[in-house]
């Protein structure tokens, strides 16, 4: 047995095709095919390969940690040498860059010394003007502040009478929004089905395989989004109304429901 064959066996046992796994994981089908053949060259590196293995394992119902550990055992990383890191970042061998770095440092030192000399030369004249500006604006600020309380005092007593009846209007709208929401009841009938459910903010509420007879209820204030790996084996009740199966057979269904939707949005 191998990592790739373990993923293949788990996918077949879950009743999922390569295309269904690709739709559910957003990983290209060709990449999944090569991973099941223990070829990770299309993954773009070990970091992406580990992520692909973990994602695919969750969809097909395998143990992600065990499969990632197997990948780590078979793909021991070999850190690059210092020369290889330098060439990958600069595009040139280290020995040819020595003279250029020396010249650049010398030029930078000359520029720094010139800036420091210029600032020292201007320091004396700028100090006297700063002292004059610091003493002037204080008096004008205090006069504007003391004038404000006298004008605001008579206005506080006038609006006190009508303000008692005003705040009654706002709360009913917020409670009406909270009372209305989305409730989706999902029931699995005859085959294992992979289901992903997200709320209105994109947060994952549930993701995994559901066995025949399982029932899941998903609620949100504004929206519930579903991806169902085997739509023909699932029935839905949305906001209290039965809408039946969202697809046929092993079809992958992508659905979104709002507060007023009895059917898919």
Residue pairs with C-beta under 8 A, 6 or more apart in sequence:
2 38
3 38
3 53
3 67
3 70
3 71
3 74
4 35
4 36
4 37
4 38
4 39
5 36
6 62
6 67
6 70
7 35
7 36
7 53
7 56
7 57
7 60
7 62
7 67
8 36
10 57
10 60
10 61
10 62
11 18
11 21
11 36
11 56
11 60
13 60
13 61
14 59
14 60
14 61
14 192
14 194
14 209
15 191
15 192
15 230
15 250
16 24
16 59
16 60
16 194
16 229
16 230
16 250
17 250
18 29
18 32
18 33
19 29
19 252
20 194
20 229
20 230
20 250
20 252
21 27
21 32
21 56
21 59
21 60
22 28
22 29
22 32
23 227
23 229
23 252
24 59
24 194
24 196
24 227
24 229
24 252
25 32
25 52
25 55
25 56
25 59
27 52
27 55
27 56
28 42
30 42
31 42
31 43
31 52
32 52
32 56
34 40
34 41
34 42
35 43
35 49
35 52
35 53
35 56
40 46
40 49
40 71
40 75
43 49
43 52
46 75
46 77
49 71
49 75
50 68
50 71
50 72
53 64
53 67
53 68
53 71
54 64
54 67
54 68
56 62
57 63
57 64
57 67
57 68
58 64
58 207
58 208
59 194
59 229
60 194
60 209
61 192
61 208
61 209
80 88
83 93
83 94
86 94
86 97
87 93
87 94
90 97
177 221
178 221
180 221
180 259
180 260
181 219
181 220
181 221
181 222
181 259
182 218
182 219
182 220
182 221
182 222
182 223
182 224
182 238
182 239
182 257
182 258
182 259
182 261
183 217
183 218
183 219
183 238
183 239
183 240
184 197
184 217
184 218
184 219
184 224
184 226
184 236
184 237
184 238
184 239
184 257
185 215
185 216
185 217
185 236
185 237
186 195
186 197
186 210
186 215
186 216
186 217
186 218
186 226
186 228
186 234
186 235
186 236
187 214
187 215
187 234
187 235
187 236
187 237
188 210
188 211
188 212
188 213
188 214
188 215
188 233
188 234
189 212
189 233
189 234
189 235
190 212
190 233
191 212
191 230
191 232
191 233
192 209
192 210
192 211
192 212
192 230
192 233
193 209
193 210
193 228
193 229
193 230
193 231
193 233
193 234
194 208
194 209
194 210
194 228
194 229
194 230
195 206
195 207
195 208
195 209
195 210
195 216
195 226
195 227
195 228
195 229
195 234
196 204
196 206
196 207
196 226
196 227
197 204
197 205
197 206
197 207
197 216
197 218
197 224
197 225
197 226
198 204
198 205
198 224
198 225
198 226
199 205
199 220
199 223
199 224
199 225
200 220
200 221
200 222
200 223
200 224
205 218
205 220
205 224
206 216
206 218
210 216
212 233
218 224
218 226
221 259
222 258
222 259
223 256
223 257
223 258
224 256
224 257
225 254
225 255
225 256
225 257
226 246
226 253
226 254
226 255
226 256
226 257
227 252
227 253
227 254
227 255
228 234
228 246
228 247
228 252
228 253
228 255
229 250
229 252
230 249
230 250
230 251
230 252
231 245
231 246
231 247
231 248
231 249
231 251
231 252
231 253
232 245
232 247
232 248
232 249
232 250
232 251
233 245
234 245
234 246
234 253
235 242
235 244
235 245
236 242
236 243
236 244
236 245
236 246
236 255
237 243
238 257
238 261
238 262
238 263
239 257
239 259
239 260
239 261
239 262
241 262
243 262
243 263
243 264
246 253
246 255
246 264
247 253
255 264
255 265
256 264
256 265
257 264
257 265
258 265
